[in-house]
Structure formats: C-alpha cells, structure tokens
Amino acid sequence: MQNAGPSAGNLPKRIVFLSVLLFFCTDVLPQKTLLLEKIGSKRKFFFHTEDKFILRTVKPDTFMAGHLWDIGDKYLTLQTYVPVTVQYDNIRFVYQKYKFPRKFGMACIIFSGIAFGVITIDHLANNEQVFTPDMAYYTLPFLGVGILSLSLSRERFKIGLKWKLKVLDMPVFPLYRR
C-alpha cells in the first residue's frame, strides 16, 4: 500500500470543517426581509421568503394568499398557482394568522360534532326521540366557541398611517426559528 503523504489523514477533517462552515454561513448572508410594524409601538412582524403571506390589494380589490417567493425593493412576488407580483403601493391589508386559536377552534368544532354523533347514537340505541333539547345544550356551546375562536385566529392590519411595510436587508440565522 502506498503512502499518500503527510496530509492524507487531514483530508477528511478538512472536508468536514469546510462543510460545517459552509452550512452555518450560507444563511447568515443578508437576505431581503419584509417588516410589518406599527408606528409608535413595539409590535412588529417579520416575513422572509417561503413564509405564508396573506394580503388584500387596492386595484383590483383582490384577496391573495400564498408563500413569499421574492421580496424586491418596490414589489413582492407571491407563489400561488401562478406567481403573482404585487407592488407595495397596491397593498391595502396584510393578514396575520395565529396558530393556537385556529387549532383550539377546530378542536372545539370537532368535539361538538363527535358529541352530537354520540348523543344521536345513544338516542337511537335507547329507542328515544333523536333530536332533543339536551343535544343543543351540550353541543352548541362548543360549536359557538369554535366558530368564535376561528374568526379571531386571523388579524387584519390596514397599511397606511398606523401600519407600514418596510423592506430590510438583514441576516437570517439558520438556528433561529423564523
């Protein structure tokens, strides 16, 4: 067997070091970030490429939802079925979804449906009247709370005097949850 030289044992270490360095430094480079902030307050929302983004435009009055594909200085591109380019001046509302109220609302609606089904099966098995007032007493409050929670799971921000959209060049760290 031939000896490959004195640096042959360091080659795997160098490859591992360079790949780790490349992995941690690729996302540290500045990227375009969309900032939605309330003037005079500390409320801020950051949007990066591939984030879910929901907006409503001025002309034509259109509701759009998709993933941010490209953030430019004067426009943004949403990836829907077909990529759509929207200028920042044309955005009227930006919507923010909250996960917990949506999950809670869906759980309440599903529980309401399951309880309704169980009570119906119980009434059928006992040869009683199928629809009784106790079904409404037990299931409709959960249905109402679920619908209310779903309606509160999305907040609308009007772009104008209070809320501003800004484009920033800022680093996005790979270990930081966006």
Residue pairs with C-beta under 8 A, 6 or more apart in sequence:
23 174
24 174
26 174
27 171
27 172
27 173
27 174
28 171
28 172
28 173
28 174
29 171
30 169
30 170
30 171
31 48
31 49
31 169
31 170
31 171
31 172
32 49
32 71
32 72
32 167
32 168
32 169
33 46
33 47
33 48
33 71
33 167
33 168
33 169
33 170
33 172
34 46
34 47
34 48
34 53
34 68
34 71
34 76
34 165
34 166
34 167
34 168
35 44
35 45
35 46
35 47
35 165
35 166
35 167
35 168
36 44
36 45
36 46
36 47
36 94
36 96
36 157
36 163
36 164
36 165
37 43
37 44
37 45
37 163
37 164
37 166
38 44
38 157
38 162
38 163
39 161
39 162
39 163
39 164
45 96
46 178
47 53
47 68
47 71
48 68
48 172
48 178
49 68
49 69
49 70
49 71
50 67
50 68
50 69
51 67
51 68
51 178
52 65
52 66
52 67
52 97
53 65
53 66
53 67
53 68
53 76
53 78
53 94
54 63
54 64
54 65
54 94
54 95
54 96
54 97
54 154
55 63
55 64
55 65
55 78
55 86
55 91
55 92
55 93
55 94
55 95
56 62
56 63
56 64
56 91
56 92
56 93
56 95
57 64
57 86
57 90
57 91
57 92
58 90
58 91
58 92
59 90
61 92
64 78
64 80
64 84
64 86
65 78
65 80
66 78
66 79
66 80
66 84
67 78
67 79
68 76
68 77
68 78
68 79
69 77
69 78
69 79
69 83
70 76
70 77
71 77
71 167
72 167
73 167
74 87
74 88
75 85
75 86
75 87
75 88
76 85
76 86
76 88
77 83
77 84
77 85
77 86
78 84
78 86
88 165
88 167
91 159
91 165
92 158
92 159
93 156
93 157
93 158
93 159
94 156
94 157
94 159
94 163
94 165
95 154
95 155
95 156
95 157
96 154
96 155
96 157
97 153
97 154
98 153
98 154
98 155
99 153
101 149
101 150
101 152
101 153
102 149
102 150
102 153
104 146
104 149
105 145
105 146
105 147
105 148
105 149
105 150
105 153
106 146
106 150
107 146
108 142
108 143
108 145
108 146
108 149
109 142
109 143
109 146
109 147
109 150
111 142
111 146
112 139
112 140
112 142
112 143
112 146
113 139
115 138
115 139
115 142
116 135
116 139
119 134
119 135
119 138
119 139
120 130
120 135
123 129
123 130
123 132
124 130
157 163
159 165
172 178
